[in-house]
Amino acid sequence: MYSGIYYILSIILLIVSLIISARVKSLFKKYSQAQAPYTGRQVAERILRANGIHDVAIVGVGGNLTDNYNPLKKTLNLSQNVIDTPSVAAVAIAAHESGHAIQHAEGYVPLTIRKTLVPAANICSGASYIFVILGLFLQRFTFLIDIGVLLFAVVVLVHFITLPVEVNASRRALASLESMGLVANEESETMARKLLRAAAMTYFVSLASVMVQFLRLLTIATGRRK
């Protein structure tokens, strides 16, 4: 019974995820046609300098919507459609990633915790299922399932922490765009807000998805103990 529910929820979340992803790409494409007074690089430079950050390099990277901030290398990586493009979409994305750089500079606690846990979560994500499968096949070692569940809990924790990190970065981005006059008008601000909100929704869906997986593993562990 529960197994069927989890499969249905997973399918629903996958569909929702695809819809949101398509919306983000659609808004990015649409707002890439809306002109802005600065390029992504120029916006990032202005925001970083305004916050007293002078040790972060702005680097161009390949791909589409591959923009990110690397706290280990202190690089703000902007995709080709963002770094030298004077569009509302480019400005919004650059401002968001700059928000992460500001978080890092200020020692924003959720970002610090996330940076610490991500390497472990990457390992735990795959290892958790290995332990669960071994526990299912090795009847005398069902405790391995519990270990798998605990490992996956680290993955869930990282997704929980990621939400405030991303939402806060977007808030910082929008505040910078407005206070520093980095977009032409209120209409452009609205566009930037819509794009960043749509992008933030992907993290909510991602969290919901890992929660469903976690509950599924927890159900398996509970069932084996009974």
C-alpha contacts under 8 A as a table, 3 or more apart, distances in Angstrom:
res1	aa1	res2	aa2	distance
1	M	4	G	5.42
1	M	5	I	6.64
2	Y	5	I	5.06
2	Y	6	Y	6.27
3	S	6	Y	5.25
3	S	7	Y	6.33
3	S	216	R	7.37
4	G	7	Y	5.15
4	G	8	I	6.22
5	I	8	I	5.13
5	I	9	L	6.14
6	Y	9	L	5.08
6	Y	10	S	6.04
6	Y	212	V	6.56
6	Y	213	Q	7.81
6	Y	216	R	6.58
7	Y	10	S	5.05
7	Y	11	I	6.22
8	I	11	I	5.17
8	I	12	I	6.18
9	L	12	I	5.06
9	L	13	L	6.08
9	L	212	V	7.31
10	S	13	L	5.16
10	S	14	L	6.05
10	S	209	S	6.60
10	S	212	V	6.99
11	I	14	L	5.02
11	I	15	I	6.24
12	I	15	I	5.18
12	I	16	V	6.20
13	L	16	V	4.94
13	L	17	S	5.90
13	L	205	V	6.72
13	L	208	A	7.56
13	L	209	S	6.38
14	L	17	S	5.00
14	L	18	L	6.22
14	L	209	S	7.97
15	I	18	L	5.14
15	I	19	I	6.25
16	V	19	I	5.05
16	V	20	I	6.16
16	V	205	V	7.51
17	S	20	I	5.21
17	S	21	S	6.01
17	S	202	T	6.60
17	S	205	V	6.24
17	S	206	S	7.70
18	L	21	S	5.07
18	L	22	A	6.05
19	I	22	A	5.12
19	I	23	R	6.23
20	I	23	R	4.95
20	I	24	V	6.20
20	I	198	A	6.88
20	I	199	A	7.91
20	I	201	M	7.15
20	I	202	T	6.50
21	S	24	V	5.16
21	S	25	K	6.32
21	S	199	A	7.84
21	S	202	T	6.97
22	A	25	K	5.18
22	A	26	S	6.02
23	R	26	S	4.89
23	R	27	L	6.00
23	R	198	A	7.12
24	V	27	L	5.22
24	V	28	F	6.01
24	V	195	L	6.51
24	V	198	A	5.77
24	V	199	A	5.96
25	K	28	F	5.05
25	K	29	K	6.09
26	S	29	K	5.18
26	S	30	K	6.08
27	L	30	K	4.96
27	L	31	Y	5.87
27	L	195	L	6.07
28	F	31	Y	5.29
28	F	32	S	5.85
28	F	89	A	5.55
28	F	195	L	6.79
29	K	32	S	5.13
29	K	33	Q	7.04
29	K	89	A	7.81
30	K	33	Q	5.72
30	K	34	A	7.35
31	Y	34	A	4.98
31	Y	87	S	6.87
31	Y	88	V	5.68
31	Y	89	A	5.01
31	Y	191	M	6.94
32	S	35	Q	7.42
32	S	87	S	5.13
32	S	88	V	6.17
32	S	89	A	5.02
32	S	90	A	6.75
33	Q	87	S	6.48
33	Q	88	V	7.88
34	A	87	S	5.44
34	A	88	V	5.67
34	A	89	A	7.66
34	A	188	S	7.86
35	Q	86	P	5.96
35	Q	87	S	4.46
35	Q	88	V	6.07
36	A	39	T	7.30
36	A	86	P	5.06
36	A	87	S	4.61
36	A	88	V	5.32
36	A	91	V	7.37
36	A	182	L	7.74
36	A	183	V	5.67
36	A	184	A	6.09
36	A	188	S	7.93
37	P	86	P	6.24
37	P	87	S	7.76
37	P	182	L	6.90
37	P	183	V	6.37
37	P	184	A	6.47
38	Y	42	Q	5.84
38	Y	43	V	6.20
38	Y	85	T	7.82
38	Y	86	P	4.96
38	Y	87	S	7.43
38	Y	91	V	7.23
38	Y	182	L	6.91
38	Y	183	V	7.76
39	T	42	Q	5.20
39	T	43	V	6.23
39	T	82	V	7.21
39	T	83	I	6.38
39	T	84	D	5.15
39	T	85	T	4.75
39	T	86	P	3.85
39	T	87	S	6.66
39	T	90	A	6.76
39	T	91	V	6.37
40	G	43	V	5.20
40	G	44	A	6.16
40	G	78	L	7.71
40	G	82	V	5.22
40	G	83	I	4.53
40	G	84	D	5.90
40	G	85	T	6.12
40	G	86	P	6.61
40	G	87	S	7.85
40	G	90	A	5.09
40	G	91	V	4.83
40	G	92	A	7.98
40	G	93	I	7.50
40	G	94	A	5.12
40	G	95	A	7.72
41	R	44	A	5.17
41	R	45	E	6.14
41	R	58	I	7.02
41	R	78	L	7.79
41	R	82	V	7.60
41	R	83	I	4.78
41	R	84	D	6.04
41	R	94	A	7.08
42	Q	45	E	5.09
42	Q	46	R	6.18
43	V	46	R	5.17
43	V	47	I	6.14
43	V	91	V	6.27
43	V	94	A	6.63
43	V	95	A	6.60
43	V	182	L	6.83
44	A	47	I	5.25
44	A	48	L	6.01
44	A	58	I	7.75
44	A	94	A	5.62
44	A	95	A	5.97
44	A	98	S	5.81
45	E	48	L	5.28
45	E	49	R	6.04
45	E	58	I	7.87
46	R	49	R	5.26
46	R	50	A	5.98
47	I	50	A	5.11
47	I	51	N	6.37
47	I	95	A	7.27
47	I	98	S	6.77
47	I	176	S	6.88
48	L	51	N	5.25
48	L	52	G	6.39
48	L	53	I	5.00
48	L	54	H	7.01
48	L	98	S	6.58
48	L	101	A	7.68
48	L	102	I	7.27
49	R	52	G	4.99
49	R	53	I	5.34
49	R	54	H	6.35
50	A	53	I	7.52
51	N	102	I	7.12
53	I	56	V	6.79
53	I	102	I	7.64
53	I	105	A	7.35
55	D	74	K	7.21
56	V	74	K	5.02
56	V	75	T	5.35
56	V	76	L	6.67
56	V	101	A	7.73
57	A	74	K	6.57
57	A	75	T	4.73
57	A	76	L	6.03
58	I	75	T	5.83
58	I	76	L	4.76
58	I	77	N	6.00
58	I	78	L	7.23
59	V	75	T	6.54
59	V	76	L	6.01
59	V	77	N	4.78
59	V	78	L	6.12
60	G	77	N	5.71
60	G	78	L	5.03
60	G	79	S	5.65
60	G	80	Q	6.29
60	G	83	I	6.41
61	V	66	T	7.46
61	V	67	D	7.63
61	V	77	N	6.05
61	V	78	L	5.79
61	V	79	S	4.81
61	V	80	Q	6.41
62	G	66	T	7.32
62	G	79	S	5.56
62	G	80	Q	6.15
63	G	66	T	5.78
63	G	79	S	6.16
63	G	80	Q	7.18
64	N	67	D	7.95
64	N	79	S	6.17
64	N	80	Q	7.41
64	N	81	N	6.95
65	L	79	S	6.44
66	T	78	L	7.17
66	T	79	S	5.85
67	D	76	L	7.88
67	D	77	N	5.45
67	D	78	L	4.64
67	D	79	S	5.48
67	D	93	I	7.45
67	D	94	A	7.90
67	D	97	E	7.28
68	N	76	L	6.24
68	N	77	N	5.25
68	N	78	L	6.74
68	N	97	E	5.92
69	Y	74	K	7.28
69	Y	75	T	5.96
69	Y	76	L	4.52
69	Y	77	N	5.88
69	Y	97	E	5.76
69	Y	98	S	7.55
69	Y	100	H	6.40
69	Y	101	A	6.56
70	N	73	K	5.64
70	N	74	K	5.45
70	N	75	T	5.29
70	N	76	L	6.37
70	N	77	N	7.50
71	P	74	K	4.77
71	P	75	T	6.98
71	P	101	A	7.33
71	P	104	H	6.78
71	P	115	K	7.88
74	K	101	A	7.82
76	L	97	E	6.80
76	L	98	S	7.18
76	L	101	A	7.45
78	L	82	V	5.99
78	L	83	I	5.26
78	L	94	A	6.97
79	S	82	V	5.34
79	S	83	I	6.00
80	Q	83	I	5.63
80	Q	84	D	6.97
80	Q	85	T	7.97
81	N	84	D	7.10
81	N	85	T	6.10
81	N	90	A	6.93
82	V	85	T	5.25
82	V	86	P	7.93
82	V	87	S	7.96
82	V	89	A	7.54
82	V	90	A	4.28
82	V	91	V	7.31
82	V	93	I	7.29
82	V	94	A	7.06
83	I	90	A	7.05
83	I	94	A	7.57
85	T	90	A	6.21
86	P	90	A	6.68
86	P	91	V	7.15
87	S	90	A	5.20
87	S	91	V	6.16
88	V	91	V	5.09
88	V	92	A	6.08
88	V	183	V	7.08
88	V	188	S	6.36
88	V	191	M	7.17
88	V	192	A	6.36
89	A	92	A	5.22
89	A	93	I	6.28
89	A	191	M	7.89
89	A	192	A	6.51
89	A	195	L	7.37
90	A	93	I	5.31
90	A	94	A	6.06
91	V	94	A	5.18
91	V	95	A	5.99
91	V	182	L	7.80
91	V	183	V	7.75
91	V	192	A	7.91
92	A	95	A	5.18
92	A	96	H	6.18
92	A	173	A	7.08
92	A	174	L	7.71
92	A	177	L	7.99
92	A	192	A	5.25
92	A	193	R	7.91
92	A	195	L	7.61
92	A	196	L	7.15
93	I	96	H	5.09
93	I	97	E	6.35
93	I	196	L	7.65
94	A	97	E	5.28
94	A	98	S	6.11
95	A	98	S	4.94
95	A	99	G	6.19
95	A	170	S	7.85
95	A	172	R	7.96
95	A	173	A	4.69
95	A	174	L	7.55
95	A	176	S	7.45
95	A	177	L	7.34
96	H	99	G	4.97
96	H	100	H	6.85
96	H	169	A	5.51
96	H	170	S	5.21
96	H	172	R	7.28
96	H	173	A	4.86
96	H	174	L	7.97
96	H	196	L	7.91
97	E	100	H	5.18
97	E	101	A	6.66
97	E	169	A	7.18
98	S	101	A	4.97
98	S	102	I	6.31
98	S	169	A	7.80
98	S	173	A	7.23
99	G	102	I	5.08
99	G	103	Q	6.24
99	G	168	N	7.75
99	G	169	A	4.46
99	G	170	S	6.88
99	G	172	R	5.53
99	G	173	A	5.68
100	H	103	Q	4.93
100	H	104	H	6.24
100	H	165	V	7.79
100	H	169	A	5.59
101	A	104	H	5.08
101	A	105	A	6.23
102	I	105	A	5.02
102	I	106	E	6.10
103	Q	106	E	5.20
103	Q	107	G	6.02
103	Q	108	Y	4.89
103	Q	111	L	6.97
103	Q	169	A	7.54
104	H	107	G	5.10
104	H	108	Y	6.07
104	H	111	L	6.95
104	H	112	T	7.43
105	A	108	Y	7.77
107	G	111	L	7.66
107	G	112	T	6.73
108	Y	111	L	5.62
108	Y	112	T	6.37
109	V	112	T	5.03
109	V	113	I	6.18
110	P	113	I	5.13
110	P	114	R	6.05
110	P	161	I	5.98
110	P	162	T	7.59
110	P	164	P	7.14
110	P	165	V	6.14
111	L	114	R	5.00
111	L	115	K	6.01
111	L	161	I	7.74
111	L	162	T	7.69
111	L	165	V	5.93
112	T	115	K	5.17
112	T	116	T	6.30
113	I	116	T	5.15
113	I	117	L	6.22
113	I	161	I	7.68
114	R	117	L	5.15
114	R	118	V	5.89
114	R	158	V	6.01
114	R	161	I	6.29
114	R	162	T	6.81
115	K	118	V	5.62
115	K	119	P	7.80
116	T	119	P	7.02
116	T	120	A	7.91
117	L	120	A	5.35
117	L	121	A	6.01
117	L	154	V	7.72
117	L	158	V	6.64
118	V	121	A	4.92
118	V	122	N	6.13
118	V	158	V	6.72
119	P	122	N	5.26
119	P	123	I	6.69
120	A	123	I	5.27
120	A	124	C	6.07
120	A	154	V	7.71
121	A	124	C	4.86
121	A	125	S	5.86
121	A	151	L	7.97
121	A	152	F	7.84
121	A	154	V	5.72
121	A	155	V	4.99
121	A	158	V	7.09
122	N	125	S	5.44
122	N	126	G	7.28
122	N	155	V	7.65
123	I	126	G	5.97
123	I	127	A	6.20
124	C	127	A	4.94
124	C	128	S	5.58
124	C	151	L	5.11
124	C	152	F	6.03
124	C	154	V	6.98
124	C	155	V	6.89
125	S	128	S	5.71
125	S	129	Y	7.41
125	S	151	L	7.17
125	S	152	F	5.87
125	S	155	V	6.21
126	G	129	Y	5.87
126	G	130	I	6.79
127	A	130	I	5.07
127	A	131	F	6.35
127	A	148	G	7.09
127	A	151	L	7.35
128	S	131	F	5.34
128	S	132	V	6.31
128	S	147	I	7.26
128	S	148	G	3.93
128	S	149	V	6.42
128	S	150	L	7.74
128	S	151	L	5.31
128	S	152	F	5.54
129	Y	132	V	4.95
129	Y	133	I	6.03
129	Y	148	G	6.16
130	I	133	I	5.26
130	I	134	L	6.15
130	I	148	G	7.33
131	F	134	L	5.10
131	F	135	G	6.03
131	F	144	L	5.28
131	F	145	I	5.76
131	F	147	I	6.66
131	F	148	G	4.90
132	V	135	G	5.03
132	V	136	L	6.23
132	V	144	L	6.13
132	V	145	I	4.20
132	V	146	D	7.55
132	V	147	I	7.71
132	V	148	G	5.23
132	V	149	V	7.53
132	V	217	L	7.83
133	I	136	L	5.09
133	I	137	F	6.36
133	I	145	I	7.45
134	L	137	F	5.26
134	L	138	L	5.82
134	L	141	F	7.88
134	L	144	L	6.81
134	L	145	I	7.56
135	G	138	L	5.23
135	G	139	Q	6.66
135	G	141	F	5.54
135	G	142	T	4.40
135	G	143	F	6.61
135	G	144	L	4.80
135	G	145	I	4.99
136	L	139	Q	6.49
136	L	142	T	6.49
136	L	145	I	7.22
138	L	141	F	5.42
138	L	142	T	6.72
139	Q	142	T	5.79
141	F	144	L	5.87
142	T	145	I	5.61
142	T	146	D	7.50
142	T	224	R	7.16
142	T	225	R	7.99
143	F	146	D	5.19
143	F	147	I	6.59
144	L	147	I	4.99
144	L	148	G	6.23
145	I	148	G	4.96
145	I	149	V	6.28
145	I	220	I	7.94
145	I	221	A	5.83
146	D	149	V	5.05
146	D	150	L	6.26
146	D	221	A	6.07
147	I	150	L	5.10
147	I	151	L	6.19
148	G	151	L	5.12
148	G	152	F	6.25
149	V	152	F	5.14
149	V	153	A	6.23
149	V	214	F	7.03
149	V	217	L	6.04
149	V	218	L	6.33
149	V	221	A	7.66
150	L	153	A	5.01
150	L	154	V	7.01
151	L	154	V	5.57
151	L	155	V	7.31
152	F	155	V	5.11
152	F	156	V	6.53
152	F	214	F	6.69
153	A	156	V	5.00
153	A	157	L	6.15
153	A	214	F	7.04
154	V	157	L	5.01
154	V	158	V	6.35
155	V	158	V	5.25
155	V	159	H	6.48
155	V	210	V	7.70
156	V	159	H	5.18
156	V	160	F	6.26
156	V	207	L	7.09
156	V	210	V	6.11
156	V	211	M	6.57
156	V	214	F	7.51
157	L	160	F	5.03
157	L	161	I	6.24
158	V	161	I	5.13
158	V	162	T	6.03
159	H	162	T	4.98
159	H	163	L	6.69
159	H	203	Y	7.64
159	H	206	S	7.43
159	H	207	L	5.46
159	H	210	V	7.94
160	F	163	L	5.74
160	F	164	P	7.81
160	F	207	L	6.64
161	I	164	P	6.09
161	I	165	V	6.66
162	T	165	V	5.07
162	T	166	E	6.14
162	T	203	Y	7.54
163	L	166	E	5.38
163	L	167	V	6.11
163	L	200	A	7.90
163	L	203	Y	6.34
163	L	204	F	7.06
164	P	167	V	5.10
164	P	168	N	5.75
165	V	168	N	5.35
165	V	169	A	6.21
166	E	169	A	5.09
166	E	170	S	6.31
166	E	200	A	6.74
167	V	170	S	5.20
167	V	171	R	6.30
167	V	200	A	6.60
168	N	171	R	5.05
168	N	172	R	6.19
169	A	172	R	5.13
169	A	173	A	6.11
170	S	173	A	4.88
170	S	174	L	6.19
170	S	196	L	6.36
170	S	197	R	8.00
171	R	174	L	5.28
171	R	175	A	6.14
172	R	175	A	5.13
172	R	176	S	6.13
173	A	176	S	5.19
173	A	177	L	6.18
174	L	177	L	5.09
174	L	178	E	6.21
174	L	189	E	7.49
174	L	192	A	7.54
174	L	193	R	6.93
175	A	178	E	5.29
175	A	179	S	5.98
176	S	179	S	5.24
176	S	180	M	5.63
176	S	181	G	7.88
176	S	182	L	7.68
177	L	180	M	5.58
177	L	181	G	5.75
177	L	182	L	4.87
177	L	183	V	6.22
177	L	189	E	7.46
178	E	181	G	5.32
178	E	182	L	6.78
178	E	183	V	7.31
178	E	189	E	7.23
181	G	184	A	7.10
183	V	188	S	6.08
183	V	189	E	6.63
184	A	188	S	6.34
185	N	188	S	5.39
185	N	189	E	6.54
186	E	189	E	4.90
186	E	190	T	6.20
187	E	190	T	5.08
187	E	191	M	6.36
188	S	191	M	5.01
188	S	192	A	6.25
189	E	192	A	5.09
189	E	193	R	6.14
190	T	193	R	5.04
190	T	194	K	6.21
191	M	194	K	5.19
191	M	195	L	6.30
192	A	195	L	5.23
192	A	196	L	6.21
193	R	196	L	5.26
193	R	197	R	6.02
194	K	197	R	5.17
194	K	198	A	6.12
195	L	198	A	5.22
195	L	199	A	6.24
196	L	199	A	5.00
196	L	200	A	6.11
197	R	200	A	4.98
197	R	201	M	6.38
198	A	201	M	5.24
198	A	202	T	7.13
199	A	202	T	5.59
199	A	203	Y	7.57
200	A	203	Y	5.54
200	A	204	F	6.96
201	M	204	F	5.07
201	M	205	V	6.35
202	T	205	V	5.23
202	T	206	S	6.07
203	Y	206	S	4.90
203	Y	207	L	6.12
204	F	207	L	5.17
204	F	208	A	6.28
205	V	208	A	4.99
205	V	209	S	6.13
206	S	209	S	5.08
206	S	210	V	6.42
207	L	210	V	5.33
207	L	211	M	6.12
208	A	211	M	5.03
208	A	212	V	6.30
209	S	212	V	5.23
209	S	213	Q	6.43
210	V	213	Q	4.93
210	V	214	F	6.00
211	M	214	F	4.94
211	M	215	L	6.12
212	V	215	L	5.18
212	V	216	R	6.14
213	Q	216	R	5.03
213	Q	217	L	6.31
214	F	217	L	5.16
214	F	218	L	6.09
215	L	218	L	4.87
215	L	219	T	6.02
216	R	219	T	5.12
216	R	220	I	6.36
217	L	220	I	5.06
217	L	221	A	6.24
218	L	221	A	5.07
218	L	222	T	6.10
219	T	222	T	5.09
219	T	223	G	5.98
220	I	223	G	5.09
220	I	224	R	6.20
221	A	224	R	5.26
221	A	225	R	6.41
222	T	225	R	5.24
222	T	226	K	6.45
223	G	226	K	5.21
